[in-house]
């Protein structure tokens, strides 16, 4: 019982102190993934680029990520979505 309580307190403190750092890391990773997917599948959303041999080598690893990426990139956004509540 005491170990479970201590574990819960530890997870809470980790969330309080590290959430901002972890959130920033995930945001950077997401932006790099968006850029990579734009280079790979940009023509599916109307962004022209040259297609080459290396796209075909990487394609099987990213086909499953194509539909969720297209939904995220083409989603309508409002100005108020970008304002953070601080």
Secondary structure, DSSP 8 states (H G I E B T S, - for coil): -HHHHHHHHHHHHHHHHHHHHHHHHHHHHHHHHHHHHHHHHGGGGT------HHHHHHHHHHGGGHHHHHHHHHS---GGGS----
